[in-house]
Amino acid sequence: MLKSMLITLVTVALIISGCASNLPRQKVAVPWSRVLSSENRIPLGANIAIKVSGETVPLMGNEDLTAKYISDNAAQLLERRGFSVSGDSTQYNMTIRYKTEKETKQVTIKNNTTNYYDASPGYEPRPPRPHHGNAGHHDKDDSDLTTALGIGFGVLLAVALVSSLASDDKEEVQPSSVYEVETYRHTLGVEIFDNQKTQVWKADINWSSRDVDIIGQATSAFQIVFSSLPADEKVIPNVPLLKDSKFSDYFDSKVGRKAFHSPAVPYFVRFDASKAGSGKHYIVRNVEDKQALVAYTDLLQNAEFAVPGVNETEWKNPLERKIWKDIVLGGKYTLGENSQPVNVLITLKANSTGYIITLCRLVSDEVYKQYENRLEKWKQTLKDYYDFYD
């Protein structure tokens, strides 16, 4: 009897540990951010002019080109949401201020894990502060609730997951080492003013990184705070159509073992790929319709919603880690000069370091409609979850 009980307990323990091992433990560091807005909402499709200024203290020289690149990054993301961007606007003006400062800090690294970012091992994730506009007033309108939270539902959940997992890690006693590293503190301040020069929207973003270059990192920061702005789902991004003969060359040079992440996925995502030897092309698995590779990588970096692959009856608590073992990303694109939209679906499976891609493909309108139906149910689940007030 005792032997039977021990076997049962060991079996249960193995099942539990097996489930836990299938969940990601390495999180993507999320910049601290705060979004404030007034009652004067920015209408969808509004025209916005962008002005950028700033300084990168460790570097020398004129900042004009740096400011232009940051402006272009912000403009591209705003246009994807359905806004128009021009040099001068009679509607809204956006000012972006950036700053990079050098700092030295002590970093504690667990010996059995790797850091969140190759470029920023010393980052300490913090959840976003709540929206402070319209204090004490909470409308039932979905867009009001989203803005009141200061961030889009899908992105808000990703930030919450990072914070939740960071708390879990603090409870674990693991061997660690302390290092003194040279890092850079990046800060972005974004404001939108109407034509009466009244501030209607403001975002502050701050993060630490071992990479001094703020340009590439600014895109991820903008994605998080821009998710609180309206978005036109009818806007379909256009990406290049890859030549059939260039898939392997493009994958080798642009993708490889690169780790992707989007505002909605708080873990690293990698393609299932390996090399047979030095000088050989990557062997890439689970990728169909290879001419759409640029669309796949774009979706991996821009998705604002990730739909859990488990049954909808298990969605009650979005922060429950077991529902994130498998997720689906979806989006519409036009490829190259072809104006006919295509439907992209990517399925991901969790492992100890993040997610591995189990399938990238283009699907029919019928199959994509099934995904959209699940997405709408997931959005409603998040709205119900974050509906805290009577």
N, C-alpha and C positions, 0 to 999 in steps of 0.2 A: 504493500500500500504506500509506504513512504517512498519507495523507489519510483512508483508510478507518479506520485505527486511531484517529486523532484524533476522527473522527465518533463512533466507538464509545465512546471515553472520555467525550466530552461528553454523549452520551446516557445513559450510566450515571450520570454525576454529576448530571444533571438528575433522573433517577429517584430517586436517593438524596436529593437536596435536596427533591424533591417529597414524598417519604415523611416526611422530618423535619418539613417545614412543616405536615403534617397532624396533628402531635402537639402537645398543649398545652405552652406554655412558662411560663404564669403559674400559680403554685401557690397553694393556700389555705394560709395560715399555720396551723400546728398548735401549740397551746400545749404547753409543756413539761409533762409529767405523769409521775407515779410512782404505782404501785399496789402495796400490800403486803397480804398476807392471811395468816391463820394456818391451821392444819390444821382448825379448826372452821369448816366451810363453812356458808354461809347457805343454808338450804333454799329451793327454789322455792316461792313462795306465802306466805312468812313475813310476819308483820305487823311493820311498822316505824313508829315514831314519829319525827318530824323536829323538831329544834330548831335555829334559825338565829340567829347573832349576828355583828356585824361593824361596820365603819366605813368611810366613804368620806371620806377626809381633806380633799379639796378642797371638799366640800359641807358644808352646815350643817343642823342640825335633827335631829329624832328619826329613828332608823333602823328603827322598827317596821314601816312599810309596805314599805320596801326588803326587809327580812328576810322578810316575808310573801310577796312576789312571788318571791323566790328559793326559798322553801320550796315554793310552789305549782309552780314549774318542776320542781324535783327530784321532787316527789310524782307529777306527771303522767308523768314518764319512768319512775319506778319502777313505777307501775301498768301502764304499757305492757309491762313485762317480766313481769308476773304477780304482783307483790307487792301486799299491801294496806297502805294508809297510814292511820293514825289518830292522834288527838291523844295518846293514851296507849297504850303497848304493853307486854305482859308478855313479849314475845319479844326484840325488838331495838330499840335506840334509835340514831338517826343524828344526829350533831351536824355542823353546817356552819358554818364560820367564814370570813368574807370580809373582804377589805381592799383598798382602792383608794388608791394614793399617786401624787402628781404627780411627774413627772421630766422633765428636759430631756436630750435625747440627739442626737448627730450621726447622720444617716442617709445612707447612700450609695445613690443611686437610679440605675439604668442608664437612659441617655437614651432607649433604644429600647424600653423596657418600662414597664408601669404596675405599681403596687404590688399586693402580695398582697391586702390588704384596703383598701377605701376608708377604713375606720375605723382601720386600724392599719398604716400604711406602714413603720413602723420595726421590725416584728417580725422576729426572727431565729429560724427554726425549728430545733428540736433534737429528736433522736429520744428516745423514752421510755427511762428506765432500766429494767433488768430487774427482775423480781420478786425480793425478797430473803427471802421466807418459805420455810421448808423447804429451807434451803441444802443443796445437794449431793444432794437427793432429787428424782427425776423419775419420776413414774408414767406408765404407758402410757395411762391413762384420758384420754379426749379433754378432759374438763372440767378435769382437773388440768393438762394441757399448756397449755390456753388461759389458765388463771389464772396458771400459772408464768410465762407471757410477760407477764402484767400487763394484758392487753388482749385483746379478741376478735380472732379471726383476720382478718376482713375489715377491721376498723379498724386493726389492727396493720399490715397491708399498706399501707393508705393513708398511714400515718405514715412507713413505710419508703420509699414512693415519693417523698414530699416531701423526705425526707432525701437520697435518691439524686439527685433532680433539683437540689437545692441544691448538691450536690457537683459535678454537671456544670456548673452555672453558674459556679462558682469557677474552672473551668479555662478559661472563655471570657474573652478580653480584650475588654471593651466600654467605650465611653465612658460616664462616669458623672459625677454631680454630688453634692456633699456639702451637706446642709442641716442646720440646727439646728432641731429641732421639739420642741414641747411634747407629751408623751405621758403616759399613765397606766399604772401597773403594777398589774395586778389579780392577786390571789392568793385561791385557794379551798383550804380544808382540810376534807376530809370523812372522818368516822370512824363506824364502826358498832360498837356494844357489845352483847353478849348480856345476858341477864337477871341474870348474875352480875357485870355491869359489867366484863367482860373485853373488851378490844379485839380484834375478829376481822377487821376490814377497815379500810384507811386509804388515802386518795388525796390527793395534793398536785398542784395545778394552778397554773400561773403563766404570764401572758402580758402583752405590752405592746400598748397600743392608743391611738389618738388620741381615742377616745370615752370620756368619763368615766363613762358609765352602764354599770354592771356587769350590770344585770338581764338585758337581751337577750343579752349575750354569754355569760352563765353557762350557758345552755341547751346551746350547742355544747360547752363544757368538760365539763359533766355527761355528755353523750352519749358522749364518748370514754372516760371512766373507768368509767361504768356498764356499758359493753359487756363488762367482765370479770365482771359478776355474772350469775347464771343468768337465762335468759329462757324463758318459756312461749310456744311458737309457736302455741298455741291461742288466745291472747289476740288479738282482732281489734279494732283501733282504730275508733272511730266518729268521723266527720267530718260537717259539715253538707252537705246536698244543695243545690246551687245552683239557683236558679230559672232556667228556660230563658231568660227575658227579661233576666236580669241578668248574663249571662256577660261582655259587653263592659264594663259598668260595673265589675264586680268586677275584671276583668283590668286595666283602666286604673288603678284606685285601689290595688290590692293586689299586682299582679304587674309589669306593664309591662316595663321592661328590667332588673328586679331580677336580681341574680346569686345563685343558690341554691348550697348545698353541703351534703353530708351527711358523717357520719363515715367513710363508705366511699369517697367520691369526693374526692380531693385537688385538685380543680380547680373553677373556677366553672362553673355550668350556667345557661344562659339559654334562654328560649323563642325560637322563630323567629318574631319579630313585628316589625312596622314600622308607622310612621304615614304616612298619605298627606298629612297637613298639620296645622297647628296647630288644635286644637279637634276633631280627628277621632278616632274610636276606633282603637285598634290593630288592624291586620290580623294575625290570629294563624293561623299555619299548623301543620299536623301535630298538631292536637288533635281527637280524636274524643270522643264521649260527654261533651260539654262540661259537663253537670251534675256531673261528677266532678272538676272542676278543683281543688277543695279537697283531694281525695285525692291528686291528682298533686303539688301543691305540698308536701303533708305528706310524701309518699314521698321527694321530692327533698331534704328536710331531715332525714330520719330513717333512711334506708337504712343498714344495717350490712354489707351485702354488695353488691358490684357484679360482675356476671358478664361477663367478656370475650366479645365477640361472635365472635372468631375460632374456628377449628376447635379441638376439644379436644386435638388432637395438638400444638398450639403452646403449651400451657399449662405446659410443663415448668419454665420460669423465670418466676414471677409478676411479677418486677421488670423484665422485658424490656419496654421502652416500646412496641414495635410491637404488642403484644397489646392495648393500651389504646386503639386508634384508635376502636373501637366497643364500647360496653358496654350492658348491660341491667339495669334495676332492676325489682324486682317486689314486690308486697305485696297482702295481703287487707284489705278495709275493709268497714264497713257505712256506708251513706249515710243521713243524716237519721234518720227514725223506722223505716226499713226494716231489719229484723233479718237479712235475707238477705245473706250476704257477697257482695261482688263482687271480681273478680280484676283487678288493675291491673298493666299492663306499660308501661314507659317505655324507649325506645331512644335512645341518645345517640351523637353523632358528634363526634370531636375536631376542633378547629381551633386556631389559634395562641393564642387567649385562654382556651380551656377546652373546654367541650362545648356543642353546640347540640342541642336536642331534635328528633329526627327523627320521633318518633311517641309520642303518649300515647293509651292506649285501654283499654277494658275488654274482657277476653277470656273465652272459654268455659272451663269446667273442664278440658276436654281440652287446649286450648292452654296453659293455665297449668300443667298437669301436666308438659308437656314442659319448661317453664321450670324447674319444681321439680327435675326429674331432672338438668338441667344444673347447677343450683345445688348439689345434693348432690355431684355430681362435682367441682365447683369447690372446695367445702369440703374434700373429701378431698384434692384437690391441695394446698391450703394446709396441711392437717395433715401431709401427707407432706413438704412443703417445710420446715416448721418443726420437724420431728421430728429434732433434732440429736443425740440421745443414745441410746446402746445400752441 
